[in-house]
Amino acid sequence: MQLRHLADKAVSTGLQKAASSPAAAVDPTAQQQPAGPASLDILASIGMLTYAWDIATDQLSWGENLADVLADFAHVDLSTGRAYGERLGAQSATSRFDAIVMSTGSDDGRGVGFNAIYALAPPRETGGGPLVWIEDCGKWFAGRDGRPIHAHGVVRVITERHEMERRLTRSAQFDALTGAMSRALLAEHALRLLGQPEKSRKPFTILLVALENLFALNRTYGYDAGDEIIIGLASRLRANVRVNDLVARYAGNKFAVLLENCDVEQAKASGQRLIDVVAHSPFATTVGSISVAARIGAVVAPRDGRSPAVLFQHAEEALDAARQRNAQRLVCYATSLARDNGRLHALQISDSVVSALNERRVELAFQPIVSAQSGGTAFYEALLRVRLADGVIVVPGDILPIAEKSGLVRLLDQRVLELALTRLRADPSLHLSVNASVTTLHDPEWPEWLANATRVYSGVADRLTIEITETTLIDDFDKTRQLIIDCKRLGIKFAMDDFGAGHTSFRNLRLLDFDFVKIDGVFIQNIIKSEDDRFFVRTLTDLAKHLGLKIVAEWVEDEATAQLLRDWGVDFFQGSLFGSAVIPSVPGAAHDLARRA
């Protein structure tokens, strides 16, 4: 709007000098005022060219700097609107004519503003050349019939800006690595197809194509080779679909292929053909030829969804089913998949846990437990983390319930303990606590395995604490008690985790030889605001001190809570106030990294 105002003012000044008032010329007050800047000179200096268009006669008048601004058109006849319009490039979405003559605006005597961006094609007789992109803005004025009769404004060359904007737009719509369209752009195409009239609407298919084991490929051959495979997959997909079909980079190692006018049977045939195309020959990379395989989830619209979001969701579910062990490589969505979604999710987690165990992607995060009085780190809790094949870190709450049902939790506990023992042996000053599930505690072979492990990792047992939840005791008190006795003979300490959640009887607590109790953070987090929580926690601390147990308060997140617990005699704090759980970036650096946290 400022550019349009400046253009209007400048052009009006330049074209209407003759209409200046004679009285103003002899006004002594006006003569005493310093001369203002010459608007036309300023516009010319910044590459703007003024013009006036008499629409009734089609005469087009230009400023004196025409040859400087439109150098490619300096020797071309631009004296009429028609001649100027003949230079319009085919890529132009609009024109000056459209902006003015085809305008629906109404002139109230002050003119109607307009703005147009279009391309001019240099004449062939002068050598041609690339398009010159123009920004054209100004005002038009109406005659007595209300239709445009005169216009004036400025133009400037914006070719460089237009190219930059075009590149930015393309980067948002197309994947930089593969050149395939983006998922958002694919969704727009799908929405357009879904919006066609029902009588003429044809079914279309979306195939979600995923490479198998990209994480393993990256690890084995390097990420550059992985990128080359992804580029090759995009190229191979584009080469094996019809001209009007679309290929989009969906996410990571996934591509979406949209097949127009394609029903269920055609979708199956097309999907199987693409699976064969991918597996037919290895992909050439800088490290050599690499064979890969693909799996596909297919949906057919509008049968399987009447919006892009629903179609993509169902395609993901079909792909998840295709990725299951011993499953077909191509799965078409069916409503039964939705009913079995919970089962599939459990299977996915189980497969992810097994893969993580086999591929050494089970890791430890370390959270400091500090002395309540000194604030110094006393020991660390080693917490389970599972790194999925795509690099995403999963916390225990997302996998343990299913891992327990599938019998995998014992293997996870064993791996966590192995990693903890390795850390303890590497750092003689390190003290760690680890969690053990009820499944592990009740495994009759676990005590012997633990005894053998402490012999292999000699000299570390007295720096290890095993945490078990209070609710575990309810399942089999006698077995848990015997296990604690056996483990303490090895020098291992025991802590009752989530103390207060299971309401263990005083008698049972006295019979168990715990070293620590960890008060459940649920009772700690609102202790300042809740009188009930204060009473309960105070009772727990008095009971623990009476039994000679060290007390750890979990979820300590502010100093007011810490001070209150300190006054009550709590020995140790664990929570975000003193450090979050951190996965060390350097092997063997867990102690120092956790200390810094």
Secondary structure, DSSP 8 states (H G I E B T S, - for coil): -HHHHHHHHHHHHHHTGGGS-HHHHH-HHHHHS-----HHHHHHHTT-EEEEEETTTTEEEE-TTHHHHTGGGTTS--SBHHHHHHTB-TT-S--HHHHHTT------SS-EEEEEEEEE---GGGT--S-EEEEEEEEEEE-TTSSEEEEEEEEEE-HHHHHHHHHHHHHHHB-TTT--EEHHHHHHHHHHHHTS-TTT---EEEEEEEES-HHHHHHHH-HHHHHHHHHHHHHHHHHTS-TT-EEEEEETTEEEEEESS--HHHHHHHHHHHHHHHHHS-EEETTEEE---EEEEEEEETTT-SSHHHHHHHHHHHHHHHTSTT--SEEE--HHHHHTHHHHHHHHHHHHHHHHHHTT-EEEEEEEEEETTT--EEEEEEEEEEE-TTS-EE-HHHHHHHHHHTT-HHHHHHHHHHHHHHHHHH-TT--EEEE--HHHHT-TTHHHHHHHHHHHTTT-GGGEEEEEETTHHHH-HHHHHHHHHHHHHTT-EEEEEEETSS---HHHHHHS--SEEEE-HHHHTTTTT-HHHHHHHHHHHHHHHHTT-EEEE----SHHHHHHHHHTT--EE-STTT---B--SSTT-HHHHHHH-
